[in-house]
Amino acid sequence: MADPVEVDRAAVLDGIAHGFLGRRGGVSQGVVAGLNVGLGAGDDDVAVIVNRRRAAEAVLPGARLVTVYQVHSPDCVAATQPWPDAERPHADALVTATPGLVLGVVTADCAPVLLADREAGVVGAAHAGWKGAVGGVTDSTIAAMEALGARRDRIAAAIGPCIAQASYEVDDLFRSRFCADAADNARFFAAGRAGHWQFDLEGYVAARLDAAGIGAVERMALDTYADEDRFYSFRRATHRSEPSYGRQFSLIGL
């Protein structure tokens, strides 16, 4: 029998059905033991289905789960009903104004962002890895929410568990790419060992949300790489030469 599903919730989204989940409370075994919800993790399909159902029920009981096929893009889609797994749109964010749906994005170091305009009854979820973040996935999500009646100054957003600056080493080329996009992006890089830097993904995503005029932004400050007991991490698994890695859910619904 699996332990209860563990859910982290953001104060800024109080009153909205949402949750950032980790690896606690699932039925997967082996290297992805726990609440793995990744369809591409090499896990047992039945275990993933059970884990997804457990996660959704922990956030919005009875809701229908909606996800996308994530490709590290800036693209966002609007959902009014779930898609079959094989027909999921290739995108990295989704929004809805339809009650009874729970939107989900999977991550394993990238930053999950959950957004809501309570007054308009519109919610969104975005997967912001560095490619999607610099490409504007949060901006696309905000625009899609506005198309459904949201107003950006009323939108509250929370950034969930992701790789923290202390754990995210990058090289000079990575930093140069960001600074070429905007010179002040240098503030998100702390000096590391020779030729390397520590990148603040959470800080960068928060700054993009602030610059977009969002009403409130909360950083959960949870490091997926460092906290092995609670979270899956692509980079940690890579450093250990593990054969696979799990993914965790971030969910929001009406």
N, C-alpha and C positions, 0 to 999 in steps of 0.2 A: 504494500500500500504506500503510495507516494505521500510525502509530507505536504502540508498545505502550501498553496502557491503564495510566494512572497511578492508583494506589490509595493513599489515606491510611488507616492503621489505628491504632486506639486501644490504648494499653498496657493499659487497664483491661479490654479485651475480648480479651486475648491468649488464644489457644487456641480462640476461637470464630471460625467463618468469617464475616468481615464486611469491609466496606470503604466508605469515603467516596470517591466518584469525582468528577472534575471534567470538564473539556472535552477533556483530552488523550487521544488514542488512538482517536478515532472517524473516521467516514467522511463526516459531514455537511459541506456546503459553504456558502459565503456568510456571511450575518450570524450563522448558528448553527453555523459551522464547528467541527468536532470531534466529541466524544462526546455529541451531543444525544440525550436519551432521552425528550423530551417529545412526546407524541402530538398536542398542540395547539399546536405551535410553528410551524406552517406549513412544516414540513420535508418532504422526500421520505419517504414511508412506508417504502420499502425501506431507506433509510439508517437510519431510527429502529429498525427491526426488527434490522438488523445491529448497531447500536450497543448495543441492549439485550442481545442475545445475547453480544456481546463483554464487556460489563460483568459479566453474570452468570457467565460462564465464568472471569473474572478473580478472582471471589470464591469461588465454589463450583462447580467444574466438574461438569457433568452434572446440576445441580439444575434444578428447574422454577421459573420466576419467577412470583411472585404480587404483584400490585399492586392498589390501589383507585382509585376515581374521587375525587380529592381536592377538597374543597369548603370548606376552612377551618373545619372543625367540630371538636368535642371527641370525635367518635365513633370507636370502635375495634371491629374485627371479628376473629373467630378464623378461621383458614384451615386446612383440611386438604388442599386441592388448589387449583390455579389456577382462576380464572373466565375465561370468554371475555371479551375486551376490552369488548364491548358490554354485558356483564352484571356488570361490576365494581360492588361495593357502593359507595354514596356514603359515604365515611368518610375519616379522616385518619390512621388508625393500624391496624396489624394485628399479630396475634400467632400463634404456632404452637408446637406440640410435635411436629410431624410431620417426621421426617428427610427429606431430599431436596428440601425447599422452600427457596427463597431469597426473603425478603420485601424489597420495594423501595418507597421513597417518593421522589418527585421534588421538587426544590427549585430556587429561583433567587433566594435571599436569605433565605427562611424557614429556621428551624433544623431540621435533621434529627436525630432522636434514635434511637440504636440501643441496645437493652437485652437483657440475658441473665441467666438464672439457670442456671449451669452444672450444678449438682447436680440440679435438676429437669428439665433438658433443655427449657427454654422460652425462646423469644426473641421480641422485638418490635421494631417500627419505627414511629416517629411523625413526622408532618409538623407542626411547630409554628411557624406564622406567629403574629403577635401575637394574632389572633382566637382561634385554636385554643389558644394558650398560656394566655391569660387565661381561656378557657372550660374549661380542664382536660384537654386532650388527653393530657398525660402521666399524669395521675391515672387516666384511663380505661384507658390502656395497662397501667399497673401492676395495676389491678383485673382486667383481662382475663387477664394473666399469672398472677395468683393463682388465678383460676378454673381454670387448667390445671395447678396444682400448684406454682407458683413461690412464693417467700417474699420479701417486699420487702427484708428486711435482707440477703438474699443476691444481690439484683439489682445488677448493674453496668450503668452507663449512660454513653454517650459522646455529646456534642453536636458535630455535624460542621460543615462549612463553612456560614457564614451571614453576613449583613450585620453588621459590627462597629459598636460604639457610635460610633466616630469617623466612620462613613459614614452613620449612620442618623439623619437630622434629622427631627424631628416638631414639631407645633405645640402650643400651649397646650391645645387641646381634647383632643388625644390623651393628653397627660399627665394632664389632669383625669380622664379616663375611667379610667385605671389607678389613680390615687390614690383615686378613689371606691370602687374595688373593695377596696383595702386601703391604709391611710394610709402604711405603710412601703414601698410601691412607689415612693415618691419617690426612694429610694436608687438606682434604676436609671436616673435621668435626670440628665445633666450639663447645666449652663447652656450655651446656644449663643447665636446672634445674637438680637436683640430678638424676643420672642414665640415663640422656638423652643428646642428642647431636643435633646440627643443621647441616644437610647434604647439601653440595653444589653439587647438581646434575649437574647443568650447567657447573660448573668448572671441575667436573670429566669427563664429556663427551668431553669438550674442550681439556682436557689433553690427552684423548685417541686419539683424532684426531691429536693433535700435535705430539704425540709419533709415530703415523703411518706415519709421514712425509708429511702430507697434506700441500699444498702450502700456504693456507691462511684460517684462522678460525675467524668468527665473532660471538660474543655473543650478542643477541638482548636484554638481560637483562630485560625481561618482566615477571612479576610474576603473574601466573594464579590464585593463591590463593588470593592474596591481592587485585587484580583489578577485583572486581565482575562485574562492569559495562561492562567490555570489554571481559572477558574470563570465560569459564566454568572451574570448579575445582572439581575433585572427592573428594579430602580431605575436601574442604569447605562444600560440600554437605553432606559428612559423619558426620562432626562435628555438622551440623545442623539437622541431622536425616531426611534429605529430601528424598523423595521416589525415586528419580532418579537424574541424572545429565547429562548435555549436553556434546557434544564433538565438538571440533573445528578442522578445516582442516589446513594442511600445504601442499602446492602444488608446483610442478615444472614440466616444460615441455619444449619441443623443437618446 
